[in-house]
Amino acid sequence: MRLYTGKGDAGETGLLGGERLPKDDPRIEAVGSLDELNAALGWAAAACSRDESGWLAEVQNRLFDIGAELAAVGDVRRSWEQLDEHDVRRLEELIDTWDAELPPLRSFILPGGCECAARLHMARTVARRAERRLVALASRDGVRPVVLRYLNRLSDLLFVAARRANARHGVDEPKYKPRQAE
């Protein structure tokens, strides 16, 4: 099977179920944002130890599930609805466990620190963008609420994971320093 078909050369792409949409359609934007997020997670995992990134493969698989669900239409769609509340709870458990290991935040922090943390922060911003794209799609075509909750929790988890990576590497979190009035 060839990687290219030429069917998208005119600015359209196909969905599971056969429907074709313009590549700038909100549904395609949402699926593309999930793909970007998945790549950002892989990029972060490459800079983090296995202990810091082992959970990322599970998340990447769930993002593929969500992307397939969004790319499916009609009767085909229900068969692609894999994500459930258990997946959201799994993220919440990680957030709660890791956040309990960290000192409380007393100021805003800047994205950065060790390379693993910096990449997790970058992935967090990509997760927020993907969430915005899915919210835009939800207002037009409907997105299951569990999918929106999962993306919202994922960005929170990435924030906590970045803080945890800095702590494990002994790197002080860069603190926000507001400009002083002159």
Secondary structure as GFF3:
##gff-version 3
##sequence-region A 1 182
A	DSSP	beta_strand	12	14	.	.	.	ID=ss1
A	DSSP	beta_strand	20	22	.	.	.	ID=ss2
A	DSSP	alpha_helix	26	47	.	.	.	ID=ss3
A	DSSP	alpha_helix	50	53	.	.	.	ID=ss4
A	DSSP	alpha_helix	56	71	.	.	.	ID=ss5
A	DSSP	three_ten_helix	74	80	.	.	.	ID=ss6
A	DSSP	alpha_helix	85	101	.	.	.	ID=ss7
A	DSSP	alpha_helix	115	141	.	.	.	ID=ss8
A	DSSP	alpha_helix	145	168	.	.	.	ID=ss9
###
